[in-house]
Amino acid sequence: MRTAIYPGSFDPVTFGHLDIIKRSASMFDRLVVGVLKNSAKKSLFTIDERVSMIKSLTKDYPNVEVASFDGLMIDYAKQIGASVVIRGLRAVTDFEYELQIAQTNRVESPEIDTVFLTTSLKYSYLSSTIVKEFASYGGDISKFVPKEIIPLIMEKFGREA
Ligand code: ADP
């Protein structure tokens, strides 16, 4: 059985992330979406909120699990038996950083490979940061995130959905 991990902050999850989840779930037997507990990075949503949003949005994919982790991603990957790390590439700006991380991980753990999925063009501009920026000014985020989570995001900014 081939397990892949898709790690990230997902603060909040967007259509871009969900597209990568859907596509990678069809490529592997088991996909674990690993939500990073990053104490250095100030997040809008708590770790439990992020996990629960992704769980409810992926409930129809039987081979997708959602869990949080802290510490080194590659250690967590080993712990859950993942042999592949999935990352999404939006533009060349993602590339240099992602390549460096993938190569570092490969030195540490040669048995785990990183697979890059290029984003669907319609989501190539999309990031969690853009969603937060838009929402903070009361903008329409319905093209960025599923409707189920719009009220949760707007509430964080004291705005009505
Ligand atoms: P991180 O803080 O680790 O960058 P993110 O939650 O921002 O976490 O992203 C997790 C992964 O999803 C990364 O591989 C990122 O490149 C990818 N990703 C983010 N937004 C998109 C998008 N719009 N389309 C495809 N992949 C994306």
Backbone and ligand atoms as CSV (ligand in chain L), in Angstrom:
chain,resi,resn,atom,element,x,y,z
A,1,MET,N,N,0.835,-1.197,0.000
A,1,MET,CA,C,0.000,0.000,0.000
A,1,MET,C,C,0.876,1.257,0.000
A,2,ARG,N,N,0.571,2.178,-0.893
A,2,ARG,CA,C,1.371,3.388,-1.020
A,2,ARG,C,C,0.687,4.565,-0.323
A,3,THR,N,N,1.384,5.107,0.679
A,3,THR,CA,C,0.838,6.255,1.408
A,3,THR,C,C,1.591,7.513,1.027
A,4,ALA,N,N,0.841,8.598,0.788
A,4,ALA,CA,C,1.465,9.901,0.535
A,4,ALA,C,C,1.010,10.877,1.599
A,5,ILE,N,N,1.879,11.844,1.873
A,5,ILE,CA,C,1.492,12.913,2.806
A,5,ILE,C,C,1.466,14.230,2.042
A,6,TYR,N,N,0.436,15.021,2.291
A,6,TYR,CA,C,0.353,16.370,1.711
A,6,TYR,C,C,0.397,17.351,2.891
A,7,PRO,N,N,1.586,17.890,3.171
A,7,PRO,CA,C,1.718,18.762,4.336
A,7,PRO,C,C,1.515,20.236,3.987
A,8,GLY,N,N,1.082,21.001,4.966
A,8,GLY,CA,C,0.929,22.440,4.743
A,8,GLY,C,C,0.310,23.109,5.949
A,9,SER,N,N,0.136,24.414,5.849
A,9,SER,CA,C,-0.474,25.161,6.947
A,9,SER,C,C,-1.993,25.199,6.798
A,10,PHE,N,N,-2.468,25.273,5.549
A,10,PHE,CA,C,-3.903,25.265,5.267
A,10,PHE,C,C,-4.675,26.245,6.154
A,11,ASP,N,N,-4.236,27.489,6.157
A,11,ASP,CA,C,-4.812,28.498,7.070
A,11,ASP,C,C,-5.471,29.628,6.286
A,12,PRO,N,N,-6.614,29.449,5.688
A,12,PRO,CA,C,-7.434,28.232,5.608
A,12,PRO,C,C,-7.181,27.477,4.300
A,13,VAL,N,N,-7.810,26.288,4.227
A,13,VAL,CA,C,-7.745,25.484,3.007
A,13,VAL,C,C,-8.465,26.241,1.875
A,14,THR,N,N,-7.938,26.128,0.660
A,14,THR,CA,C,-8.532,26.834,-0.492
A,14,THR,C,C,-8.890,25.819,-1.589
A,15,PHE,N,N,-9.543,26.318,-2.649
A,15,PHE,CA,C,-9.833,25.448,-3.796
A,15,PHE,C,C,-8.534,24.894,-4.401
A,16,GLY,N,N,-7.444,25.660,-4.306
A,16,GLY,CA,C,-6.158,25.193,-4.831
A,16,GLY,C,C,-5.674,23.957,-4.087
A,17,HIS,N,N,-5.737,24.008,-2.744
A,17,HIS,CA,C,-5.355,22.845,-1.927
A,17,HIS,C,C,-6.277,21.654,-2.227
A,18,LEU,N,N,-7.589,21.927,-2.300
A,18,LEU,CA,C,-8.548,20.832,-2.486
A,18,LEU,C,C,-8.352,20.150,-3.847
A,19,ASP,N,N,-7.936,20.928,-4.823
A,19,ASP,CA,C,-7.639,20.374,-6.145
A,19,ASP,C,C,-6.442,19.409,-6.059
A,20,ILE,N,N,-5.425,19.806,-5.309
A,20,ILE,CA,C,-4.246,18.946,-5.144
A,20,ILE,C,C,-4.629,17.679,-4.345
A,21,ILE,N,N,-5.471,17.841,-3.340
A,21,ILE,CA,C,-5.911,16.696,-2.532
A,21,ILE,C,C,-6.652,15.680,-3.410
A,22,LYS,N,N,-7.588,16.193,-4.190
A,22,LYS,CA,C,-8.391,15.314,-5.048
A,22,LYS,C,C,-7.499,14.568,-6.044
A,23,ARG,N,N,-6.594,15.304,-6.667
A,23,ARG,CA,C,-5.754,14.672,-7.687
A,23,ARG,C,C,-4.777,13.680,-7.070
A,24,SER,N,N,-4.195,14.012,-5.917
A,24,SER,CA,C,-3.232,13.069,-5.349
A,24,SER,C,C,-3.931,11.874,-4.713
A,25,ALA,N,N,-5.161,12.062,-4.221
A,25,ALA,CA,C,-5.898,10.924,-3.650
A,25,ALA,C,C,-6.155,9.860,-4.710
A,26,SER,N,N,-6.279,10.285,-5.953
A,26,SER,CA,C,-6.533,9.297,-7.005
A,26,SER,C,C,-5.245,8.590,-7.443
A,27,MET,N,N,-4.104,9.132,-7.002
A,27,MET,CA,C,-2.831,8.529,-7.410
A,27,MET,C,C,-2.241,7.568,-6.375
A,28,PHE,N,N,-2.704,7.687,-5.126
A,28,PHE,CA,C,-2.128,6.862,-4.052
A,28,PHE,C,C,-3.225,6.095,-3.313
A,29,ASP,N,N,-2.810,5.025,-2.628
A,29,ASP,CA,C,-3.790,4.219,-1.896
A,29,ASP,C,C,-4.338,4.988,-0.701
A,30,ARG,N,N,-3.441,5.760,-0.076
A,30,ARG,CA,C,-3.835,6.483,1.139
A,30,ARG,C,C,-3.155,7.845,1.113
A,31,LEU,N,N,-3.937,8.889,1.348
A,31,LEU,CA,C,-3.373,10.238,1.387
A,31,LEU,C,C,-3.638,10.835,2.772
A,32,VAL,N,N,-2.564,11.246,3.430
A,32,VAL,CA,C,-2.724,11.899,4.728
A,32,VAL,C,C,-2.445,13.390,4.540
A,33,VAL,N,N,-3.456,14.204,4.800
A,33,VAL,CA,C,-3.259,15.654,4.758
A,33,VAL,C,C,-2.718,16.039,6.134
A,34,GLY,N,N,-1.481,16.484,6.171
A,34,GLY,CA,C,-0.810,16.799,7.442
A,34,GLY,C,C,-0.832,18.298,7.686
A,35,VAL,N,N,-1.560,18.697,8.723
A,35,VAL,CA,C,-1.688,20.129,9.023
A,35,VAL,C,C,-0.637,20.501,10.061
A,36,LEU,N,N,0.215,21.416,9.664
A,36,LEU,CA,C,1.375,21.763,10.499
A,36,LEU,C,C,1.010,22.695,11.654
A,37,LYS,N,N,1.397,22.260,12.866
A,37,LYS,CA,C,1.269,23.133,14.039
A,37,LYS,C,C,2.523,23.971,14.081
A,38,ASN,N,N,2.415,25.188,13.600
A,38,ASN,CA,C,3.619,26.012,13.542
A,38,ASN,C,C,3.495,27.154,14.535
A,39,SER,N,N,4.221,27.029,15.638
A,39,SER,CA,C,4.054,28.047,16.679
A,39,SER,C,C,4.723,29.362,16.287
A,40,ALA,N,N,5.681,29.292,15.338
A,40,ALA,CA,C,6.382,30.516,14.934
A,40,ALA,C,C,5.509,31.374,14.013
A,41,LYS,N,N,4.615,30.709,13.285
A,41,LYS,CA,C,3.786,31.416,12.323
A,41,LYS,C,C,2.436,31.709,12.979
A,42,LYS,N,N,2.026,32.957,12.990
A,42,LYS,CA,C,0.740,33.275,13.603
A,42,LYS,C,C,-0.373,32.877,12.644
A,43,SER,N,N,-1.288,32.018,13.140
A,43,SER,CA,C,-2.324,31.562,12.220
A,43,SER,C,C,-3.675,32.170,12.567
A,44,LEU,N,N,-4.545,32.225,11.566
A,44,LEU,CA,C,-5.895,32.749,11.768
A,44,LEU,C,C,-6.749,31.704,12.475
A,45,PHE,N,N,-6.623,30.445,12.024
A,45,PHE,CA,C,-7.406,29.355,12.598
A,45,PHE,C,C,-6.539,28.485,13.501
A,46,THR,N,N,-7.156,27.926,14.547
A,46,THR,CA,C,-6.422,27.003,15.409
A,46,THR,C,C,-6.183,25.712,14.616
A,47,ILE,N,N,-5.297,24.910,15.131
A,47,ILE,CA,C,-4.979,23.654,14.450
A,47,ILE,C,C,-6.235,22.767,14.349
A,48,ASP,N,N,-7.034,22.728,15.428
A,48,ASP,CA,C,-8.247,21.889,15.409
A,48,ASP,C,C,-9.256,22.400,14.392
A,49,GLU,N,N,-9.361,23.719,14.277
A,49,GLU,CA,C,-10.297,24.285,13.295
A,49,GLU,C,C,-9.856,23.939,11.873
A,50,ARG,N,N,-8.557,24.031,11.625
A,50,ARG,CA,C,-8.054,23.732,10.272
A,50,ARG,C,C,-8.278,22.265,9.924
A,51,VAL,N,N,-7.969,21.386,10.881
A,51,VAL,CA,C,-8.171,19.944,10.650
A,51,VAL,C,C,-9.653,19.658,10.396
A,52,SER,N,N,-10.521,20.256,11.217
A,52,SER,CA,C,-11.936,19.915,11.078
A,52,SER,C,C,-12.518,20.456,9.771
A,53,MET,N,N,-12.069,21.627,9.311
A,53,MET,CA,C,-12.549,22.142,8.018
A,53,MET,C,C,-12.164,21.195,6.879
A,54,ILE,N,N,-10.902,20.745,6.891
A,54,ILE,CA,C,-10.448,19.877,5.789
A,54,ILE,C,C,-11.156,18.524,5.872
A,55,LYS,N,N,-11.349,18.032,7.111
A,55,LYS,CA,C,-12.058,16.743,7.270
A,55,LYS,C,C,-13.440,16.826,6.658
A,56,SER,N,N,-14.184,17.879,6.969
A,56,SER,CA,C,-15.547,17.915,6.461
A,56,SER,C,C,-15.562,18.106,4.941
A,57,LEU,N,N,-14.587,18.822,4.397
A,57,LEU,CA,C,-14.576,19.050,2.943
A,57,LEU,C,C,-14.051,17.854,2.146
A,58,THR,N,N,-13.431,16.892,2.839
A,58,THR,CA,C,-12.890,15.722,2.127
A,58,THR,C,C,-13.601,14.429,2.538
A,59,LYS,N,N,-14.755,14.571,3.213
A,59,LYS,CA,C,-15.419,13.385,3.763
A,59,LYS,C,C,-15.834,12.373,2.683
A,60,ASP,N,N,-15.958,12.842,1.442
A,60,ASP,CA,C,-16.365,11.915,0.377
A,60,ASP,C,C,-15.201,11.150,-0.250
A,61,TYR,N,N,-13.990,11.432,0.191
A,61,TYR,CA,C,-12.835,10.687,-0.326
A,61,TYR,C,C,-12.428,9.644,0.717
A,62,PRO,N,N,-12.726,8.370,0.466
A,62,PRO,CA,C,-12.496,7.345,1.484
A,62,PRO,C,C,-11.029,7.118,1.835
A,63,ASN,N,N,-10.112,7.456,0.934
A,63,ASN,CA,C,-8.690,7.188,1.234
A,63,ASN,C,C,-7.939,8.422,1.723
A,64,VAL,N,N,-8.685,9.472,2.098
A,64,VAL,CA,C,-8.032,10.685,2.615
A,64,VAL,C,C,-8.217,10.780,4.127
A,65,GLU,N,N,-7.108,10.974,4.826
A,65,GLU,CA,C,-7.148,11.196,6.278
A,65,GLU,C,C,-6.592,12.581,6.545
A,66,VAL,N,N,-7.040,13.194,7.623
A,66,VAL,CA,C,-6.534,14.524,7.963
A,66,VAL,C,C,-6.028,14.481,9.400
A,67,ALA,N,N,-4.816,14.962,9.623
A,67,ALA,CA,C,-4.257,14.929,10.971
A,67,ALA,C,C,-3.314,16.108,11.144
A,68,SER,N,N,-3.051,16.463,12.393
A,68,SER,CA,C,-2.089,17.542,12.630
A,68,SER,C,C,-0.759,16.938,13.062
A,69,PHE,N,N,0.293,17.696,12.848
A,69,PHE,CA,C,1.606,17.228,13.316
A,69,PHE,C,C,2.448,18.433,13.687
A,70,ASP,N,N,3.436,18.196,14.552
A,70,ASP,CA,C,4.437,19.246,14.741
A,70,ASP,C,C,5.815,18.622,14.635
A,71,GLY,N,N,6.822,19.458,14.627
A,71,GLY,CA,C,8.169,18.936,14.429
A,71,GLY,C,C,8.454,18.774,12.948
A,72,LEU,N,N,9.474,17.977,12.665
A,72,LEU,CA,C,9.915,17.824,11.280
A,72,LEU,C,C,8.916,17.015,10.464
A,73,MET,N,N,8.545,17.564,9.309
A,73,MET,CA,C,7.570,16.876,8.458
A,73,MET,C,C,8.054,15.483,8.075
A,74,ILE,N,N,9.343,15.382,7.786
A,74,ILE,CA,C,9.873,14.119,7.300
A,74,ILE,C,C,9.809,13.031,8.398
A,75,ASP,N,N,9.937,13.428,9.646
A,75,ASP,CA,C,9.782,12.478,10.756
A,75,ASP,C,C,8.336,11.991,10.841
A,76,TYR,N,N,7.419,12.941,10.656
A,76,TYR,CA,C,6.003,12.570,10.688
A,76,TYR,C,C,5.678,11.642,9.515
A,77,ALA,N,N,6.262,11.945,8.342
A,77,ALA,CA,C,6.027,11.108,7.162
A,77,ALA,C,C,6.429,9.660,7.457
A,78,LYS,N,N,7.594,9.496,8.111
A,78,LYS,CA,C,8.071,8.142,8.444
A,78,LYS,C,C,7.124,7.467,9.435
A,79,GLN,N,N,6.694,8.255,10.414
A,79,GLN,CA,C,5.812,7.727,11.453
A,79,GLN,C,C,4.513,7.151,10.879
A,80,ILE,N,N,3.989,7.791,9.834
A,80,ILE,CA,C,2.724,7.298,9.267
A,80,ILE,C,C,2.954,6.361,8.079
A,81,GLY,N,N,4.212,6.057,7.806
A,81,GLY,CA,C,4.517,5.108,6.734
A,81,GLY,C,C,4.378,5.685,5.334
A,82,ALA,N,N,4.554,7.007,5.197
A,82,ALA,CA,C,4.443,7.622,3.860
A,82,ALA,C,C,5.761,7.484,3.108
A,83,SER,N,N,5.653,7.163,1.821
A,83,SER,CA,C,6.876,7.079,1.010
A,83,SER,C,C,6.966,8.249,0.033
A,84,VAL,N,N,5.905,9.054,-0.016
A,84,VAL,CA,C,5.870,10.182,-0.942
A,84,VAL,C,C,5.333,11.426,-0.235
A,85,VAL,N,N,5.967,12.559,-0.535
A,85,VAL,CA,C,5.478,13.849,-0.048
A,85,VAL,C,C,4.917,14.598,-1.257
A,86,ILE,N,N,3.710,15.100,-1.120
A,86,ILE,CA,C,3.083,15.864,-2.207
A,86,ILE,C,C,3.226,17.359,-1.919
A,87,ARG,N,N,3.654,18.107,-2.920
A,87,ARG,CA,C,3.626,19.566,-2.797
A,87,ARG,C,C,3.043,20.143,-4.072
A,88,GLY,N,N,2.395,21.268,-3.941
A,88,GLY,CA,C,1.814,21.924,-5.113
A,88,GLY,C,C,2.742,23.024,-5.596
A,89,LEU,N,N,2.844,23.165,-6.889
A,89,LEU,CA,C,3.649,24.259,-7.457
A,89,LEU,C,C,2.739,25.199,-8.221
A,90,ARG,N,N,2.740,26.455,-7.797
A,90,ARG,CA,C,1.888,27.438,-8.468
A,90,ARG,C,C,2.642,28.167,-9.567
A,91,ALA,N,N,3.815,28.651,-9.218
A,91,ALA,CA,C,4.566,29.477,-10.175
A,91,ALA,C,C,6.050,29.289,-9.901
A,92,VAL,N,N,6.888,29.876,-10.713
A,92,VAL,CA,C,8.333,29.723,-10.505
A,92,VAL,C,C,8.755,30.227,-9.128
A,93,THR,N,N,7.985,31.158,-8.595
A,93,THR,CA,C,8.331,31.688,-7.267
A,93,THR,C,C,8.291,30.604,-6.192
A,94,ASP,N,N,7.437,29.594,-6.374
A,94,ASP,CA,C,7.390,28.471,-5.421
A,94,ASP,C,C,8.594,27.544,-5.599
A,95,PHE,N,N,9.141,27.540,-6.814
A,95,PHE,CA,C,10.039,26.471,-7.202
A,95,PHE,C,C,11.335,26.407,-6.388
A,96,GLU,N,N,11.988,27.563,-6.249
A,96,GLU,CA,C,13.299,27.557,-5.613
A,96,GLU,C,C,13.226,27.041,-4.164
A,97,TYR,N,N,12.251,27.553,-3.444
A,97,TYR,CA,C,12.062,27.159,-2.051
A,97,TYR,C,C,11.703,25.675,-1.948
A,98,GLU,N,N,10.768,25.254,-2.789
A,98,GLU,CA,C,10.313,23.862,-2.741
A,98,GLU,C,C,11.435,22.886,-3.113
A,99,LEU,N,N,12.249,23.281,-4.090
A,99,LEU,CA,C,13.359,22.430,-4.509
A,99,LEU,C,C,14.352,22.249,-3.358
A,100,GLN,N,N,14.629,23.345,-2.674
A,100,GLN,CA,C,15.567,23.306,-1.557
A,100,GLN,C,C,15.066,22.388,-0.436
A,101,ILE,N,N,13.790,22.526,-0.103
A,101,ILE,CA,C,13.198,21.682,0.941
A,101,ILE,C,C,13.239,20.210,0.520
A,102,ALA,N,N,12.851,19.953,-0.734
A,102,ALA,CA,C,12.795,18.562,-1.220
A,102,ALA,C,C,14.181,17.939,-1.189
A,103,GLN,N,N,15.179,18.728,-1.580
A,103,GLN,CA,C,16.535,18.170,-1.595
A,103,GLN,C,C,17.063,17.938,-0.178
A,104,THR,N,N,16.723,18.845,0.717
A,104,THR,CA,C,17.135,18.661,2.121
A,104,THR,C,C,16.500,17.389,2.676
A,105,ASN,N,N,15.215,17.228,2.424
A,105,ASN,CA,C,14.516,16.040,2.909
A,105,ASN,C,C,15.112,14.767,2.320
A,106,ARG,N,N,15.564,14.866,1.094
A,106,ARG,CA,C,16.119,13.689,0.418
A,106,ARG,C,C,17.470,13.279,1.005
A,107,VAL,N,N,18.232,14.284,1.431
A,107,VAL,CA,C,19.507,13.978,2.091
A,107,VAL,C,C,19.217,13.258,3.408
A,108,GLU,N,N,18.229,13.768,4.133
A,108,GLU,CA,C,17.843,13.201,5.429
A,108,GLU,C,C,17.220,11.811,5.284
A,109,SER,N,N,16.345,11.693,4.300
A,109,SER,CA,C,15.556,10.468,4.154
A,109,SER,C,C,15.433,10.084,2.686
A,110,PRO,N,N,16.457,9.431,2.145
A,110,PRO,CA,C,16.451,9.105,0.707
A,110,PRO,C,C,15.310,8.180,0.297
A,111,GLU,N,N,14.707,7.506,1.267
A,111,GLU,CA,C,13.631,6.568,0.903
A,111,GLU,C,C,12.289,7.283,0.663
A,112,ILE,N,N,12.255,8.567,1.002
A,112,ILE,CA,C,11.007,9.321,0.793
A,112,ILE,C,C,11.201,10.323,-0.346
A,113,ASP,N,N,10.321,10.266,-1.327
A,113,ASP,CA,C,10.439,11.140,-2.496
A,113,ASP,C,C,9.392,12.242,-2.449
A,114,THR,N,N,9.711,13.369,-3.082
A,114,THR,CA,C,8.727,14.451,-3.184
A,114,THR,C,C,8.151,14.469,-4.594
A,115,VAL,N,N,6.846,14.534,-4.665
A,115,VAL,CA,C,6.174,14.624,-5.961
A,115,VAL,C,C,5.503,15.995,-6.043
A,116,PHE,N,N,5.798,16.730,-7.107
A,116,PHE,CA,C,5.195,18.050,-7.287
A,116,PHE,C,C,4.042,17.964,-8.268
A,117,LEU,N,N,2.913,18.495,-7.872
A,117,LEU,CA,C,1.796,18.601,-8.801
A,117,LEU,C,C,1.668,20.067,-9.183
A,118,THR,N,N,1.616,20.322,-10.474
A,118,THR,CA,C,1.436,21.719,-10.884
A,118,THR,C,C,-0.029,22.081,-10.697
A,119,THR,N,N,-0.232,23.285,-10.234
A,119,THR,CA,C,-1.584,23.713,-9.926
A,119,THR,C,C,-2.454,23.771,-11.184
A,120,SER,N,N,-3.749,23.575,-11.007
A,120,SER,CA,C,-4.665,23.824,-12.113
A,120,SER,C,C,-4.606,25.323,-12.390
A,121,LEU,N,N,-4.543,25.694,-13.653
A,121,LEU,CA,C,-4.336,27.103,-14.027
A,121,LEU,C,C,-5.297,28.054,-13.333
A,122,LYS,N,N,-6.540,27.599,-13.186
A,122,LYS,CA,C,-7.531,28.526,-12.618
A,122,LYS,C,C,-7.269,28.847,-11.143
A,123,TYR,N,N,-6.404,28.068,-10.499
A,123,TYR,CA,C,-6.079,28.354,-9.090
A,123,TYR,C,C,-4.645,28.828,-8.892
A,124,SER,N,N,-3.955,29.141,-9.971
A,124,SER,CA,C,-2.520,29.395,-9.847
A,124,SER,C,C,-2.200,30.682,-9.090
A,125,TYR,N,N,-3.191,31.556,-8.994
A,125,TYR,CA,C,-2.975,32.832,-8.292
A,125,TYR,C,C,-3.314,32.725,-6.811
A,126,LEU,N,N,-3.921,31.602,-6.434
A,126,LEU,CA,C,-4.612,31.520,-5.144
A,126,LEU,C,C,-3.709,31.091,-3.988
A,127,SER,N,N,-3.802,31.825,-2.880
A,127,SER,CA,C,-3.070,31.421,-1.673
A,127,SER,C,C,-3.943,31.724,-0.461
A,128,SER,N,N,-3.634,31.076,0.656
A,128,SER,CA,C,-4.375,31.339,1.895
A,128,SER,C,C,-4.224,32.804,2.287
A,129,THR,N,N,-3.061,33.369,2.018
A,129,THR,CA,C,-2.801,34.773,2.370
A,129,THR,C,C,-3.752,35.712,1.613
A,130,ILE,N,N,-3.942,35.424,0.318
A,130,ILE,CA,C,-4.864,36.245,-0.491
A,130,ILE,C,C,-6.287,36.157,0.064
A,131,VAL,N,N,-6.684,34.934,0.440
A,131,VAL,CA,C,-8.030,34.742,0.984
A,131,VAL,C,C,-8.217,35.600,2.241
A,132,LYS,N,N,-7.216,35.580,3.115
A,132,LYS,CA,C,-7.312,36.339,4.369
A,132,LYS,C,C,-7.347,37.844,4.105
A,133,GLU,N,N,-6.506,38.268,3.177
A,133,GLU,CA,C,-6.449,39.683,2.805
A,133,GLU,C,C,-7.825,40.155,2.292
A,134,PHE,N,N,-8.386,39.386,1.378
A,134,PHE,CA,C,-9.689,39.726,0.798
A,134,PHE,C,C,-10.773,39.758,1.875
A,135,ALA,N,N,-10.784,38.696,2.694
A,135,ALA,CA,C,-11.822,38.580,3.711
A,135,ALA,C,C,-11.723,39.719,4.722
A,136,SER,N,N,-10.513,40.139,5.024
A,136,SER,CA,C,-10.332,41.181,6.041
A,136,SER,C,C,-10.953,42.504,5.592
A,137,TYR,N,N,-11.065,42.694,4.273
A,137,TYR,CA,C,-11.706,43.911,3.755
A,137,TYR,C,C,-13.163,43.665,3.358
A,138,GLY,N,N,-13.670,42.481,3.734
A,138,GLY,CA,C,-15.064,42.179,3.430
A,138,GLY,C,C,-15.297,41.797,1.979
A,139,GLY,N,N,-14.239,41.381,1.273
A,139,GLY,CA,C,-14.361,41.013,-0.145
A,139,GLY,C,C,-15.064,39.679,-0.336
A,140,ASP,N,N,-15.444,39.415,-1.583
A,140,ASP,CA,C,-16.133,38.175,-1.928
A,140,ASP,C,C,-15.091,37.066,-2.133
A,141,ILE,N,N,-15.126,36.059,-1.275
A,141,ILE,CA,C,-14.116,34.992,-1.371
A,141,ILE,C,C,-14.709,33.695,-1.941
A,142,SER,N,N,-15.902,33.798,-2.534
A,142,SER,CA,C,-16.579,32.572,-2.984
A,142,SER,C,C,-15.866,31.870,-4.146
A,143,LYS,N,N,-14.970,32.574,-4.827
A,143,LYS,CA,C,-14.216,31.911,-5.902
A,143,LYS,C,C,-12.937,31.252,-5.372
A,144,PHE,N,N,-12.660,31.463,-4.099
A,144,PHE,CA,C,-11.389,30.999,-3.513
A,144,PHE,C,C,-11.540,29.779,-2.597
A,145,VAL,N,N,-12.676,29.738,-1.876
A,145,VAL,CA,C,-12.868,28.668,-0.881
A,145,VAL,C,C,-14.302,28.137,-0.969
A,146,PRO,N,N,-14.545,26.883,-0.538
A,146,PRO,CA,C,-15.905,26.340,-0.575
A,146,PRO,C,C,-16.858,27.149,0.319
A,147,LYS,N,N,-18.128,27.171,-0.097
A,147,LYS,CA,C,-19.093,28.022,0.609
A,147,LYS,C,C,-19.269,27.636,2.079
A,148,GLU,N,N,-19.054,26.334,2.386
A,148,GLU,CA,C,-19.231,25.870,3.763
A,148,GLU,C,C,-18.324,26.610,4.755
A,149,ILE,N,N,-17.156,27.025,4.294
A,149,ILE,CA,C,-16.230,27.617,5.268
A,149,ILE,C,C,-16.182,29.163,5.200
A,150,ILE,N,N,-16.951,29.745,4.258
A,150,ILE,CA,C,-16.940,31.213,4.146
A,150,ILE,C,C,-17.378,31.899,5.461
A,151,PRO,N,N,-18.494,31.423,6.086
A,151,PRO,CA,C,-18.899,32.087,7.338
A,151,PRO,C,C,-17.832,31.994,8.428
A,152,LEU,N,N,-17.107,30.871,8.473
A,152,LEU,CA,C,-16.071,30.703,9.504
A,152,LEU,C,C,-14.942,31.716,9.298
A,153,ILE,N,N,-14.613,31.963,8.032
A,153,ILE,CA,C,-13.527,32.905,7.731
A,153,ILE,C,C,-13.987,34.338,8.020
A,154,MET,N,N,-15.201,34.672,7.562
A,154,MET,CA,C,-15.695,36.035,7.756
A,154,MET,C,C,-15.838,36.361,9.243
A,155,GLU,N,N,-16.254,35.353,10.008
A,155,GLU,CA,C,-16.431,35.545,11.450
A,155,GLU,C,C,-15.115,35.951,12.131
A,156,LYS,N,N,-14.014,35.376,11.648
A,156,LYS,CA,C,-12.708,35.698,12.238
A,156,LYS,C,C,-12.374,37.177,12.071
A,157,PHE,N,N,-12.947,37.781,11.021
A,157,PHE,CA,C,-12.672,39.197,10.765
A,157,PHE,C,C,-13.834,40.086,11.229
A,158,GLY,N,N,-14.762,39.470,11.992
A,158,GLY,CA,C,-15.890,40.225,12.509
A,158,GLY,C,C,-16.814,40.720,11.409
A,159,ARG,N,N,-16.903,39.938,10.328
A,159,ARG,CA,C,-17.759,40.353,9.210
A,159,ARG,C,C,-18.817,39.306,8.944
A,160,GLU,N,N,-19.916,39.725,8.326
A,160,GLU,CA,C,-20.979,38.786,7.975
A,160,GLU,C,C,-20.650,38.118,6.648
A,161,ALA,N,N,-21.008,36.845,6.521
A,161,ALA,CA,C,-20.745,36.151,5.248
A,161,ALA,C,C,-21.778,36.556,4.206
L,1,ADP,P1,P,2.923,26.066,3.521
L,1,ADP,O1,O,2.785,27.008,4.669
L,1,ADP,O2,O,3.621,24.788,3.823
L,1,ADP,O3,O,3.381,26.709,2.207
L,1,ADP,P2,P,0.301,26.096,2.422
L,1,ADP,O4,O,-0.924,25.732,3.168
L,1,ADP,O5,O,0.434,27.523,2.003
L,1,ADP,O6,O,1.462,25.585,3.301
L,1,ADP,O7,O,0.448,25.176,1.126
L,1,ADP,C1,C,0.562,23.788,1.206
L,1,ADP,C2,C,0.907,23.240,-0.157
L,1,ADP,O8,O,-0.132,23.545,-1.079
L,1,ADP,C3,C,2.169,23.803,-0.789
L,1,ADP,O9,O,2.800,22.761,-1.504
L,1,ADP,C4,C,1.665,24.860,-1.725
L,1,ADP,O10,O,2.553,25.093,-2.809
L,1,ADP,C5,C,0.398,24.219,-2.205
L,1,ADP,N1,N,-0.588,25.193,-2.662
L,1,ADP,C6,C,-0.997,26.318,-2.050
L,1,ADP,N2,N,-1.901,26.998,-2.781
L,1,ADP,C7,C,-2.055,26.278,-3.926
L,1,ADP,C8,C,-2.830,26.462,-5.118
L,1,ADP,N3,N,-3.590,27.539,-5.290
L,1,ADP,N4,N,-2.738,25.520,-6.074
L,1,ADP,C9,C,-1.940,24.443,-5.902
L,1,ADP,N5,N,-1.181,24.219,-4.822
L,1,ADP,C10,C,-1.229,25.125,-3.838
